[in-house]
């Protein structure tokens, strides 16, 4: 598609060329960006007052949310095949100020999301190892898990991609076995149970949204994908089918075969479902699968977060040290920065993290949908290797239902979420002019303008000191 961004730093000569991601690893990386399996969906049964709303949610929400977001990602990721993904899209449509805000919100949301996986990992293990309920054991376990997975991420993106394939197969196999064992015990009328008095709409929508979002995260790895124009659309389509199946099949098996109260369905409950359906051996297998799945979720999310910072550095939005790569081709400083955020946030509860990250993510998605429509109007001749087969009015209507959904998720947020998210937004507004000043005063080195290209076009005009408007977007187009 275009030239790769050149970074003149001392370590570049020692960096090995990193193998490009191909179709199968990308499918499973997207699967882990979005899902990773049914772990964490148990709360949808509890907050929905029974199985009915949970099952309907995972049938309907993909139609109004996952598929539109995947289509938008497919078009824009193939039009801008750069590390940085949605940061480049927003900068092209609305200028670098909003591109930076998008990157800050999405990175913060991603780090919060990644803080969930060590927590979920321990939640599954504590059913067999009660000692993990105690702070003295839980904190060291969280630190060991985070450091170990961060090192694996440092060793190379291609290793992460191959690991995602192996981990996904291992993580999904026990649910296939559980579904087969559950068939003789399934009573379809159990799927229709709903207790309206127990419905927690805020928890329900947040759980649904969290389990079906992040389709755009893989776009931050676009610069590492082989033939992104062909690979991305196929990978997204495959991942949509895989995600829907990984949610619906275990939920239908568990809720149809058992008479468990909706109150029992909380984080980690699938391990108990496995024991009730298959025995202790299946419970142990599901717990092991949960552990492996959280490894894949952590690795995929950290890769996206780190390569997003690398991409922002390569186009001059962040200091040059974020673009430094290790000898394995991975962005060392960016990985360490993301890992530090995970450690600081992992003390929060599951529902708290979900609500905070959903709010910031929803804000970023509104910008992405707006950028998608604006680029169709503003740049109709933009090279789009994959194009959503709709006209301007059609793409507006495609983006309307998911936009209304994210607004609903934001409106239902608790006052504390509004407060903390507001602080993060104000921080982003303050960081942009601060980084502009740092760049102008040359206090920290940024990637030189003459060595920066985005899709083969010099991007000297696209840095932090650039005026917003048509000129800024032109410098970011292929």
C-alpha positions as CSV (number, residue, x, y, z in Angstrom):
1,X,0.0,0.0,0.0
2,X,2.7,2.5,0.9
3,X,6.0,3.0,2.5
4,X,6.8,2.1,6.1
5,X,7.5,4.9,8.5
6,X,11.3,5.2,9.0
7,X,12.5,5.9,12.5
8,X,16.2,7.0,12.8
9,X,17.2,5.8,16.2
10,X,20.1,4.0,17.6
11,X,18.5,0.6,17.9
12,X,16.9,0.4,14.5
13,X,20.0,-1.2,12.9
14,X,19.7,-4.1,15.4
15,X,16.0,-4.7,14.9
16,X,15.1,-7.9,13.1
17,X,12.4,-7.6,10.5
18,X,9.2,-8.9,12.2
19,X,7.2,-11.4,10.3
20,X,3.9,-10.0,9.0
21,X,0.5,-11.2,10.4
22,X,-1.4,-13.5,8.1
23,X,-5.1,-14.3,7.9
24,X,-5.5,-17.0,10.6
25,X,-3.4,-15.4,13.3
26,X,-5.3,-12.1,12.6
27,X,-8.7,-13.8,13.0
28,X,-7.8,-15.1,16.4
29,X,-6.1,-11.8,17.5
30,X,-9.4,-10.0,16.6
31,X,-11.3,-12.8,18.4
32,X,-9.2,-12.1,21.5
33,X,-9.5,-8.3,21.1
34,X,-13.3,-8.7,21.3
35,X,-14.0,-11.9,23.1
36,X,-11.7,-14.7,24.0
37,X,-14.6,-17.0,24.7
38,X,-17.6,-17.0,27.0
39,X,-15.6,-16.0,30.1
40,X,-17.1,-12.9,31.6
41,X,-20.6,-13.2,30.0
42,X,-22.1,-14.9,33.1
43,X,-23.1,-11.5,34.5
44,X,-25.4,-10.9,31.5
45,X,-27.7,-13.7,32.9
46,X,-27.6,-12.2,36.4
47,X,-28.1,-8.6,35.4
48,X,-30.8,-9.6,32.8
49,X,-32.9,-11.4,35.4
50,X,-32.6,-14.7,33.6
51,X,-31.4,-16.4,30.4
52,X,-33.9,-14.7,28.0
53,X,-32.4,-11.2,27.8
54,X,-28.9,-12.7,27.8
55,X,-29.6,-14.9,24.8
56,X,-31.5,-12.2,23.0
57,X,-28.7,-9.7,23.6
58,X,-26.1,-11.9,22.0
59,X,-28.4,-12.5,19.0
60,X,-29.4,-8.8,18.5
61,X,-26.5,-6.7,19.7
62,X,-24.1,-8.1,17.1
63,X,-26.5,-7.0,14.3
64,X,-26.8,-3.4,15.6
65,X,-23.3,-3.1,17.0
66,X,-20.6,-5.7,16.1
67,X,-21.3,-5.9,12.4
68,X,-21.5,-2.1,11.8
69,X,-18.3,-1.6,13.8
70,X,-16.5,-4.4,11.9
71,X,-17.6,-3.0,8.6
72,X,-16.3,0.5,9.5
73,X,-13.1,-1.0,10.7
74,X,-12.6,-3.0,7.5
75,X,-13.0,0.0,5.3
76,X,-10.9,2.5,7.3
77,X,-8.2,0.0,8.3
78,X,-7.6,-0.9,4.7
79,X,-7.6,2.7,3.6
80,X,-5.1,3.7,6.3
81,X,-2.9,0.5,6.8
82,X,-0.8,2.2,9.5
83,X,0.1,1.4,13.1
84,X,-2.0,3.9,15.0
85,X,-5.3,2.8,13.3
86,X,-8.2,5.0,14.4
87,X,-5.8,7.8,15.5
88,X,-5.0,8.3,11.8
89,X,-8.7,8.1,10.8
90,X,-9.7,10.8,13.2
91,X,-6.7,13.0,12.4
92,X,-7.6,12.7,8.7
93,X,-11.2,13.7,9.2
94,X,-11.1,16.2,12.1
95,X,-7.4,17.2,12.5
96,X,-4.6,16.1,14.9
97,X,-6.1,17.5,18.1
98,X,-9.1,15.2,17.9
99,X,-6.8,12.4,16.6
100,X,-4.8,12.8,19.8
101,X,-7.9,12.8,22.0
102,X,-9.1,9.6,20.3
103,X,-5.8,7.9,20.9
104,X,-5.7,9.0,24.5
105,X,-9.2,7.8,25.3
106,X,-8.8,4.5,23.5
107,X,-5.4,3.8,25.0
108,X,-6.7,4.5,28.5
109,X,-9.8,2.4,27.8
110,X,-7.6,-0.4,26.5
111,X,-5.3,-0.4,29.5
112,X,-8.4,-0.5,31.8
113,X,-9.7,-3.4,29.7
114,X,-6.4,-5.3,30.0
115,X,-6.5,-4.8,33.8
116,X,-9.5,-7.1,33.8
117,X,-7.8,-10.2,32.6
118,X,-5.5,-11.0,35.5
119,X,-8.5,-10.3,37.7
120,X,-10.7,-12.7,35.7
121,X,-7.9,-15.3,35.7
122,X,-7.8,-15.3,39.5
123,X,-11.6,-15.2,39.8
124,X,-11.7,-18.6,38.0
125,X,-8.8,-20.1,40.0
126,X,-10.2,-19.0,43.4
127,X,-13.0,-21.6,43.1
128,X,-10.3,-24.3,43.4
129,X,-7.7,-22.2,45.4
130,X,-9.6,-20.1,48.0
131,X,-6.3,-18.6,49.2
132,X,-6.5,-16.3,46.2
133,X,-9.3,-14.5,48.0
134,X,-6.7,-13.0,50.4
135,X,-4.8,-9.9,49.5
136,X,-1.5,-11.4,50.6
137,X,-1.7,-14.0,47.9
138,X,-3.8,-12.1,45.3
139,X,-1.5,-9.1,44.8
140,X,1.7,-11.1,44.2
141,X,-0.2,-13.4,41.8
142,X,-1.4,-10.3,39.8
143,X,2.1,-8.9,39.6
144,X,3.6,-12.3,38.5
145,X,0.9,-12.8,35.8
146,X,1.3,-9.2,34.5
147,X,5.1,-9.4,34.3
148,X,5.1,-12.8,32.6
149,X,2.6,-11.8,29.9
150,X,4.3,-8.5,29.3
151,X,7.6,-10.4,28.6
152,X,5.9,-12.7,26.1
153,X,4.5,-9.6,24.3
154,X,7.9,-8.2,24.2
155,X,9.2,-11.2,22.4
156,X,7.3,-10.5,19.1
157,X,3.9,-9.9,17.6
158,X,4.1,-13.1,15.4
159,X,4.5,-15.1,18.6
160,X,1.4,-13.5,20.0
161,X,-0.5,-14.3,16.8
162,X,0.5,-17.9,16.8
163,X,-0.2,-18.2,20.6
164,X,-3.7,-16.7,20.0
165,X,-4.6,-19.6,17.6
166,X,-3.4,-22.3,20.0
167,X,-4.9,-20.7,23.1
168,X,-8.3,-20.2,21.4
169,X,-8.6,-23.8,20.3
170,X,-7.7,-25.0,23.8
171,X,-10.1,-22.5,25.4
172,X,-13.1,-23.3,23.3
173,X,-12.8,-27.1,23.3
174,X,-14.3,-27.7,26.8
175,X,-17.4,-25.7,25.8
176,X,-17.9,-27.8,22.7
177,X,-17.7,-30.9,25.0
178,X,-20.0,-29.2,27.6
179,X,-22.6,-28.4,24.9
180,X,-22.6,-32.0,23.6
181,X,-23.0,-33.4,27.1
182,X,-25.8,-30.9,27.8
183,X,-28.0,-31.8,24.8
184,X,-30.0,-34.6,26.5
185,X,-30.7,-32.3,29.5
186,X,-31.7,-29.2,27.6
187,X,-35.3,-27.9,28.1
188,X,-35.9,-25.0,25.8
189,X,-38.5,-23.4,28.1
190,X,-35.7,-22.6,30.5
191,X,-34.3,-20.1,27.9
192,X,-37.5,-18.1,28.2
193,X,-37.1,-17.3,31.9
194,X,-36.9,-13.6,32.9
195,X,-37.6,-11.9,36.2
196,X,-38.2,-8.3,35.5
197,X,-37.7,-7.4,39.2
198,X,-34.1,-8.5,39.1
199,X,-33.1,-6.7,35.9
200,X,-30.2,-4.3,36.3
201,X,-30.3,-2.4,33.0
202,X,-27.0,-0.6,33.6
203,X,-25.1,-3.8,34.4
204,X,-26.8,-5.6,31.5
205,X,-25.9,-3.0,28.8
206,X,-22.4,-2.6,30.1
207,X,-21.8,-6.3,30.1
208,X,-23.2,-6.7,26.6
209,X,-21.3,-3.7,25.3
210,X,-18.0,-4.9,26.8
211,X,-18.3,-8.4,25.4
212,X,-19.1,-7.2,21.9
213,X,-16.8,-4.2,21.4
214,X,-13.2,-3.5,20.4
215,X,-13.5,-4.6,16.8
216,X,-11.5,-1.5,15.8
217,X,-8.5,-2.4,18.1
218,X,-6.8,-4.6,15.6
219,X,-6.5,-1.6,13.2
220,X,-3.6,-0.3,15.4
221,X,-1.7,-3.3,14.0
222,X,-2.5,-2.6,10.4
223,X,1.1,-1.8,9.6
224,X,2.1,-5.3,10.7
225,X,-0.4,-7.2,8.6
226,X,0.4,-8.9,5.3
227,X,-1.8,-7.5,2.4
228,X,-4.2,-5.6,4.8
229,X,-6.5,-4.7,1.9
230,X,-7.4,-8.4,1.5
231,X,-6.7,-9.8,4.9
232,X,-8.6,-7.4,7.2
233,X,-12.1,-7.9,5.8
234,X,-11.8,-11.7,5.7
235,X,-10.4,-11.7,9.2
236,X,-13.1,-9.5,10.6
237,X,-15.9,-11.6,9.0
238,X,-14.4,-14.8,10.4
239,X,-14.0,-13.3,13.9
240,X,-17.7,-12.1,14.0
241,X,-18.9,-15.7,13.4
242,X,-16.4,-17.1,16.0
243,X,-17.4,-14.5,18.6
244,X,-21.1,-15.1,18.3
245,X,-20.7,-18.9,18.4
246,X,-18.4,-18.7,21.4
247,X,-21.1,-16.8,23.4
248,X,-24.4,-18.4,22.3
249,X,-23.5,-22.1,22.4
250,X,-22.2,-22.2,26.0
251,X,-25.0,-19.9,27.3
252,X,-27.7,-22.0,25.6
253,X,-26.1,-25.2,27.0
254,X,-25.7,-23.9,30.5
255,X,-29.0,-22.2,30.9
256,X,-31.0,-24.8,29.0
257,X,-29.6,-27.8,30.9
258,X,-29.6,-26.4,34.5
259,X,-32.2,-24.8,36.8
260,X,-29.7,-22.5,38.5
261,X,-31.0,-19.2,39.8
262,X,-29.9,-16.1,37.8
263,X,-28.3,-14.8,41.0
264,X,-25.7,-17.6,40.8
265,X,-24.5,-16.5,37.4
266,X,-21.5,-14.3,38.2
267,X,-17.8,-14.1,37.1
268,X,-16.3,-17.6,36.9
269,X,-19.7,-19.5,37.1
270,X,-19.1,-21.5,33.9
271,X,-16.6,-23.6,35.9
272,X,-19.5,-24.6,38.2
273,X,-21.8,-25.2,35.2
274,X,-19.1,-27.6,33.8
275,X,-19.1,-29.5,37.1
276,X,-22.9,-29.8,37.2
277,X,-23.0,-31.0,33.6
278,X,-19.9,-33.1,33.2
279,X,-18.2,-33.5,36.6
280,X,-15.1,-32.3,38.3
281,X,-12.9,-33.1,35.3
282,X,-14.9,-30.7,33.1
283,X,-14.8,-28.0,35.8
284,X,-11.0,-28.3,35.9
285,X,-10.8,-28.1,32.1
286,X,-12.9,-25.0,32.0
287,X,-10.8,-23.4,34.7
288,X,-7.6,-24.2,32.7
289,X,-9.3,-22.9,29.6
290,X,-10.2,-19.6,31.4
291,X,-6.6,-19.2,32.4
292,X,-5.4,-19.8,28.9
293,X,-8.1,-17.5,27.4
294,X,-7.0,-14.6,29.7
295,X,-3.5,-15.1,28.5
296,X,-4.7,-14.6,24.9
297,X,-6.9,-11.6,25.9
298,X,-4.1,-9.9,27.7
299,X,-1.6,-10.5,24.9
300,X,-3.9,-9.2,22.1
301,X,-4.9,-6.1,24.1
302,X,-1.4,-5.2,25.1
303,X,-0.2,-5.6,21.5
304,X,-2.9,-3.2,20.2
305,X,-2.2,-0.6,23.0
306,X,1.5,-0.7,22.5
307,X,1.4,-0.5,18.7
308,X,-1.1,2.4,19.0
309,X,1.5,4.4,21.0
310,X,4.2,3.4,18.4
311,X,1.9,4.6,15.6
312,X,1.2,7.9,17.3
313,X,5.0,8.4,17.8
314,X,5.7,7.6,14.2
315,X,3.4,10.4,13.0
316,X,4.8,12.9,15.5
317,X,2.1,12.9,18.1
318,X,4.2,11.4,20.8
319,X,8.0,11.6,21.6
320,X,10.3,9.4,19.5
321,X,11.1,7.0,22.3
322,X,7.6,5.4,22.0
323,X,8.6,4.3,18.5
324,X,11.8,2.5,19.5
325,X,11.7,-1.2,18.8
326,X,13.4,-4.1,20.5
327,X,15.5,-6.6,18.6
328,X,12.2,-8.6,18.2
329,X,10.5,-5.7,16.4
330,X,8.3,-4.8,19.4
331,X,7.8,-1.3,20.9
332,X,9.6,-1.7,24.2
333,X,8.7,1.6,25.9
334,X,5.1,1.4,24.7
335,X,4.7,-2.1,26.1
336,X,6.2,-1.0,29.5
337,X,3.9,2.0,29.6
338,X,0.8,-0.1,29.0
339,X,1.9,-2.7,31.5
340,X,2.4,0.0,34.2
341,X,-1.2,1.2,33.6
342,X,-2.5,-2.4,34.0
343,X,-0.8,-2.8,37.4
344,X,-2.2,0.5,38.7
345,X,-5.7,-0.3,37.6
346,X,-6.0,-4.0,38.5
347,X,-7.1,-3.2,42.1
348,X,-10.5,-2.1,40.8
349,X,-13.6,-4.4,40.8
350,X,-14.8,-6.1,37.6
351,X,-18.0,-4.0,37.2
352,X,-16.2,-0.7,38.0
353,X,-13.5,-1.3,35.3
354,X,-16.2,-2.3,32.7
355,X,-18.2,0.9,33.3
356,X,-15.2,3.2,33.1
357,X,-13.7,1.7,30.1
358,X,-17.0,1.5,28.3
359,X,-17.6,5.2,28.8
360,X,-14.3,6.2,27.2
361,X,-14.6,3.6,24.5
362,X,-18.1,4.8,23.6
363,X,-16.9,8.4,23.3
364,X,-14.1,7.3,21.0
365,X,-16.6,5.3,18.8
366,X,-18.8,8.3,18.3
367,X,-15.8,10.1,16.8
368,X,-15.0,7.0,14.6
369,X,-18.5,6.8,13.2
370,X,-18.5,10.6,12.5
371,X,-15.1,10.3,10.8
372,X,-16.3,7.4,8.7
373,X,-19.2,9.4,7.4
374,X,-17.2,12.6,6.9
375,X,-14.4,10.9,4.9
376,X,-17.1,9.4,2.6
377,X,-18.3,13.0,2.0
378,X,-15.0,14.8,2.1
379,X,-12.8,12.3,0.3
380,X,-15.0,10.2,-2.0
381,X,-11.9,9.3,-4.2
382,X,-9.9,8.0,-1.2
383,X,-8.3,4.6,-2.1
384,X,-10.4,2.1,-0.3
385,X,-9.3,-1.5,-1.0
386,X,-12.4,-2.6,0.9
387,X,-15.5,-0.4,0.6
388,X,-18.7,-0.9,2.5
389,X,-21.2,-1.3,-0.4
390,X,-23.4,1.7,0.7
391,X,-23.8,5.3,-0.5
392,X,-23.4,8.3,1.8
393,X,-26.9,8.1,3.2
394,X,-26.5,4.3,3.6
395,X,-23.3,4.6,5.7
396,X,-25.0,7.3,7.8
397,X,-27.9,4.9,8.5
398,X,-25.4,2.1,9.2
399,X,-23.7,4.2,11.9
400,X,-27.0,5.5,13.5
401,X,-28.1,2.4,15.5
402,X,-24.6,1.7,17.1
403,X,-24.2,5.5,17.8
404,X,-27.5,5.5,19.7
405,X,-26.4,2.4,21.6
406,X,-23.2,3.9,22.8
407,X,-25.0,7.1,23.8
408,X,-27.4,4.9,25.9
409,X,-24.4,3.2,27.5
410,X,-23.0,6.6,28.4
411,X,-26.3,7.9,29.7
412,X,-26.7,4.9,32.0
413,X,-23.3,5.4,33.6
414,X,-23.1,6.1,37.3
415,X,-22.2,9.7,38.6
416,X,-18.7,8.4,39.6
417,X,-18.1,7.2,36.1
418,X,-19.0,10.7,34.7
419,X,-16.6,12.3,37.2
420,X,-13.6,10.0,36.5
421,X,-14.2,10.1,32.8
422,X,-14.4,13.9,32.9
423,X,-11.1,14.1,34.6
424,X,-9.5,11.8,32.0
425,X,-11.0,13.9,29.1
426,X,-9.7,17.2,30.7
427,X,-6.3,15.5,31.1
428,X,-6.2,14.7,27.4
429,X,-7.2,18.3,26.5
430,X,-4.3,19.5,28.6
431,X,-1.7,17.0,27.3
432,X,-2.1,18.1,23.7
433,X,-0.9,21.7,24.1
434,X,1.8,20.5,26.6
435,X,3.2,18.1,24.0
436,X,3.0,20.8,21.4
437,X,5.1,23.1,23.7
438,X,7.6,20.3,24.4
439,X,8.0,19.7,20.7
440,X,8.4,23.4,19.8
441,X,11.0,23.8,22.6
442,X,12.8,20.6,21.5
443,X,12.9,19.4,25.1
444,X,12.2,15.8,23.9
445,X,13.1,14.3,20.6
446,X,10.2,13.6,18.2
447,X,10.5,11.7,14.9
448,X,11.9,14.1,12.4
449,X,9.4,15.4,9.8
450,X,11.6,14.5,6.9
451,X,11.7,10.8,7.9
452,X,8.0,10.5,8.6
453,X,5.6,9.2,5.9
454,X,2.0,8.0,6.2
455,X,1.0,5.7,3.4
456,X,3.8,7.0,1.3
457,X,2.9,10.7,1.7
458,X,5.2,13.0,3.8
459,X,3.5,13.8,7.0
460,X,5.5,16.8,8.2
461,X,2.3,18.7,8.1
462,X,0.4,16.2,10.3
463,X,2.2,16.7,13.6
464,X,1.0,18.3,16.8
465,X,1.7,21.8,15.5
466,X,-0.5,21.4,12.5
467,X,-3.6,23.5,11.8
468,X,-6.8,21.6,11.7
469,X,-8.8,21.4,8.5
470,X,-8.6,20.0,5.0
471,X,-4.8,20.4,4.8
472,X,-4.3,18.2,7.8
473,X,-6.4,15.4,6.4
474,X,-4.7,15.6,3.0
475,X,-1.3,14.8,4.5
476,X,-2.7,11.6,6.0
477,X,-4.3,10.1,2.9
478,X,-2.7,7.5,0.6
